[in-house]
Amino acid sequence: MGRMNRHLVLLAICQGLFLTNNVTFVAVNGLVGLQLAPQGWMATLPVTAYVLGSTLAALPVSRLQARWGRKRSFQAGLLVAMLACALACLAITLRSFSLLLVGTVVAGFYAANAQLYRFAGPELVGPAHKERAISLVLAGGVFGAFVGPNLANASRNWLEVPFAGAYLALIGVAVLALGAVSLIEFPPPPAASGAAGTGRPLRELARQPEFVVAIAAAALGYGVMNLLMAATPIAMQQCSHPFSSAALVLEWHVLGMFVPSFFTGSLIKRVGALPVMTAGVVLNLVCVAVALSGVDLMNFLVALAALGVGWNFLYTGGSTLLTQTYRPEEKNRAQGAMDFCVFSTMMLSSFSSGALITTSGWTWLNTGSLVPIALVSLALLWLARQRSLRRAAA
């Protein structure tokens, strides 16, 4: 168990370095897009391109992991991350918006791999600790919460072209992650015996209410978070807040996303995933209420911190709920389906984010987020009803 814990710590470090990459991308890409885009509404297209690349890679990555195993796939993702950051640095140096989009699409392959860190965690511990393993891996994001915004702020003027240095810094981040993941010994895939096609098909897995709600909550929760987070640096610039303030808000947002992971797993084990996910919905509503009440620095900070905690409860709860719906030989199929839905929703939300913030403003952006929040609420109520009917029939 001690050895497995060491590997779990290394995986949490990889998660932290991944979040460093993600937060820096979010802090920088929207503003770089605003500089290079032909039209203002296209400002968040680099963020959308990043999610598009993740969406396109989600299912191939799940098959790649089944064939190559966790380690080789994670290593490949990090090598691609280095290439993507080099392309982005070249793009901003050449002031090429199209090359920036290419670089961020390529980076999506890394994101699709790294999103599976949370599912690799339970494979490093016993079945009794899987909730905590998911939670502790996600807790590695606390590192990214501190490093990402500060790295973006510190490296934006390293080179003559603003923000080009941030992309170079991320190559170093990927090198560190590659070293960490190479030290982890993952168990062999359950399907290594040649039964790659065993297990229930996806359509049968999708007949389970828990499977549907787990994916809906994770995807829509991620969509709302991405919708508001991607627009925050631009919204704060529109409200005359300096970039250092936007970096501070993103730091508190990411802390909200990952600090709860130190106890979310234990909370889920004690009260169940459904109540924790319901609390996530409530926190999303708190975020919108605070955001609509003003545009001072404290409004942005409190709203984004609440959004982060709400995301944590929905995403950790949904990921844990999903693990209850599949057998070991079905894991790549189920996990790939979840991440494909998550990335698809994020792609839509990141594009909508740029269009809404530059045409309709921060108020309408927050008001529009109430629609997916309502859909998550309905999904959780439906699952609670289905469970109640099952208990009554038992």
N, C-alpha and C positions, 0 to 999 in steps of 0.2 A: 504493500500500500504506500510506503514511503517513496518507493521508486516511481510509482504512478503519480504521486503528488508532485514529484519533481518535474515530471513531464507535463503535468497539468499547469504548473507555474510557467514553464516555457511556452506553453500554448497561450496562456493569458498574456505573456509578454508579446507574442506575435499579434494577438488581438489589439493590444495597446499601440503597437507600431502601425497596424492597419488603420486604427482610428486616427493616429497622427496624420497618416496620408489622407484619410477622408476629410478630416476637419480642415486641414490646410487647403485641400481642393475646394471645399465649400467656401472658405474664407477668401480664396484668391480667384477662382474661376468666374464667378459672377462679375467681379470688378474688372477682370481682364477681358471678359466677354463684352462688358459695357464699353471698354476702350476700343475693341477691335471690330465689334459687330457693325454691319452696314445699317441696321435699324435698332432702335433702343429696345424693342420688344424681344429681340433675339439675344439679349444679354445673358440669360441663363441657359442658352442652347449648349454651352460646354458642359454644364451640369447634366442637362438632358442627354447629351451624347455619352457621358460617363455611365448613366443609368441604362441607356440603350445598349451599350457594349456589355453591361452586366446581364441584361435580359437575354441578349443573343447567346451569351456564353453559359447561362445557368444550366440548361439541360445537357449541352455537350460536356460541361465540367462534371456533372453528376455521373455521366457515362465514363468520363476519363478517370474519375476517382475509383469507379468500380473496376476498371481495367488496370490502372497503374497503382492504385492504393493512395492513401492520404498523403504521405510524405512527398512522393514524386510530383503529384499534382500541385500541392502547395508550393513546392520549389519552382515549378514551371510558372505558376502565377506570379511569383516574386521577380523572376527574370523578365517577364513581360512588363511588370510594373516599372522596372528600370528603363526599358525601352520607351514606354509611354511617357515617362517624365522627361526623358531626353527629347522626344518629339515635341512636347509642350514647351520646353525651354527654347527650342529652335523656332517654334511657331511665334512666340511672343517677341523673340529677337528680330525675326523677319516681318513681324506685324501681319502674320497670315492667319486669318480667322478660320479658314478651311483646314489648315494643318493643325490648328489647336483642336478642332473637332475630331480630326483623325486620332490625335494623341489621346484624347479623353475616351473615345470609343475603345481604343486598344486597352486603356487602363481598366475598362470594365471586366476584362478577363481575370485580372487580379482580384477585383472586388467579388466576382462570382465564386472564386476559390476561397477567399478569406471569409466570406459569409458562412462557410461551412465549418469554421473553427468551433462554433458553438455546439455543433452536432458531433464533432470529433472528441470533445471533452468527455462525454459520458462513456466513451469507449476506453478511456484511460483509468476508469474507476469501476467499482462494483455497481450492480443494478440499484442498490439501496441509496446510492449517492448521486444518481444521474441528475436530479433537479439542482443540487448544489453545484455539480460540475458545469452545467450550462450557465448557471448564474455566475460562478467564479471566473469562467472564461470571459464572459461579457464584462466582468468587473475589471478586466485588464484595460478596458477602454478609459478608465480613470487616468491612466498615463497619457493617453491621447488627448484627454480633456485639457491637461496642463500644457503638454508639449505642442500640440497642433496649432492653437491660436497664437502662442508665443513664437513658435517657429515661423509662422506666416508673417508676423509683425517684425521679427528680427531679421528675416532673410529677404524681405521685399526690396531692400536697397543694396543688397550685396553686389549686384552687377549694375551696369549703367542703365539697362532697361528695367524699369520697376517690375517686381514680382518674378523676373526670370530666375533669380537666385533661389526662390522658394521651390521651384521645380527641381533644381539641382540638389537642394537639401533633401528632397524626398528620395532621390536615388540612394543617398547614404542611409536613409531610414529603411529602404528595401534591403540593402546589404546586411544591416543588423538583423532584420527579420529572417533573412535567408540563413544566417548563422544559427539563429535560435531554433528554427524549424528543423534544421539538419540534425540537431541533437535529440530530437524526440523520436522515441520508438513506438510507432503505432501498431496495434494488433493487425494481423492480416485480414483482408476483407472476408466476410462470411461466405461470399459467393466464389471464393478462390478455387473451389472444388470443380468448377466448370459449369455450375448451375446458374449461369448469368441470367437466364430467363425465368428462374423460379420465383415463386411468390405470386400474390394476387395482382391482377392488372390494375392500372391506375383508376379505371372507371369503377372497379369494385371497392377500392380504398375510399373513393369519393362518395360512396353511399353512406359512409359513417358520419353522423352529425358532428362528432368531435373533429374529424378531419376537415370538414368544410369550415367550421367556425374557427379552428386554429389558423387556417390559411387566411380566412377573411379578416380576422382580428390583426394578424401580423402584417398583412398587406396594406389594409386601410390605415392601421396605426402608423405604419412606416410612411404611407402616402401623405398623411396629415403632417407628420413631423417634417418630411422633406419639403412639402409645399411651403411651410412657414420658415423653416431654417434656411432654405436656399435663397429666399427673398430678403432675409434679415439684413445682410450687409448693404444691399441696395436700398432698402427702406430706410436704414439708419443714415446712409449717405444723403438721401433725399431730405431727411429731417435735420441735416447739418451736423450730425454726430461724426467725430473723427474716426479713422480706421481703428485706432487703438481701443476705442469704446466698443466697436463692433467685435473686435477680437476678445474683449472681456466678456461680452454677452455670449459669444459662442463658447467660451471657456466654461461659463456657468451652465450653459445648455448641455454641453457634453458631460459635465460633472453630474447634472441631473439625470442624464441617460445611463450613467454607469456606476455611480456611487451606490445606488440602491441594490446593485447586483450582489453586494456583499451579504445582503439578507433576503433578497427576493426569492431565492431558491428555498430557504428555510420557511419563508412565509407561505409559499405555494405548497410545500410539503405539509404544513400545519392546517391551512384553511382550504386548499385546493386552488386550481388555476382560475376557475370562473370568478370567484370574488376578487382576486387580484386583478384580473383583466377589467372587471367592472370599475375598480378604483382607478384604473388607467383612463377609462372613458371620462370619469369625473374630473380628473386632472387636466385632460384635454379641454374640457369646458371651462375650467378655471383659467387656462392659458388664453383662450379666446376672450373671455370677459376682461381680463387684465389688459390684453392688447388693445381692445376696443375702448378702454377707459382713458388712453392718453399715449403720447409718443415721447415722453421723457425717457432718459436712460434707464431709470428704475422700472418703468413699464416694460421695456424690452427685456430687461434682465430677469424680472420675476416671471413674465409670460414664457420666455424660452426655457427657464429652469423648470417650470411646471410641465411644459411640453416634453422636456427630456425625461422626467420621472414617469409621466403618463406613457410615453413610448416604451420605457423599460418594462413596465407592468404588462402592457399589451404584447410586446415582442417576446419577452421571456415566458410569459404565460402561454402564448400561442405556440412557441417552440416546444415547451414542455408538454403541452396538450397533444401536439403532433406525435411525439415519441410514444404515446400510448396507443397509437392507431396502426402501427406497422410492425412487422416481424423483422428480424435482423437482415434477412435476405431481400427485404423490400425497402431498406433505408434509403438507398440512392434514388430510387424512383420517387418516394414520398418527399424527401428533402429537396430534390430537384424541382418537383412540382410547386412546393412552397416558395422557393426562391425565385422561380420563374414568375409566379404571381406577384411576389413582393417587388421585383424589379420592374415588371410591367406597370404596376401602380405607381412606382416611383418615377418612371419615365413620364407618365402622364402628368403627375403632380409637379415635376421639375419644369416641364414645358409651360404648364399653366401658371406656375409661380412667376416666371419671367414676364409672360404676357399680362397677367393681372397686376403685378406690382408697377409695371411701366405704363399701363393704360388706365387702370381703375384705382390703384392705390392700395395702401396697407389695410384700410378699413374693409373694403370689399373682399380682399384676399382672406381675411379672418372670417368674415361672414360666410364666404363660400365653403370654408373648411367645416362648417357645421353639418353639411350634407354627409360626408363620409363618417363623421363622428356619430350621426344618427343611425347610419347603416350598421356600424359596429354594435351599437346599443341594441338594435333589433336582432342581430345575430346572436348576441349573448342571451337575450330573453328567449329566443327560439330554442337554444341549446338547453337552457334551464327547464323549459317546458317539456322538451323531449326526454330529459332525464326523469322528470317528475312522472311522466306517462309510463316510462319503463319500470320505475319503482312501484307504481300502482298496479302494473300488470304482473309483477313478480310474485 
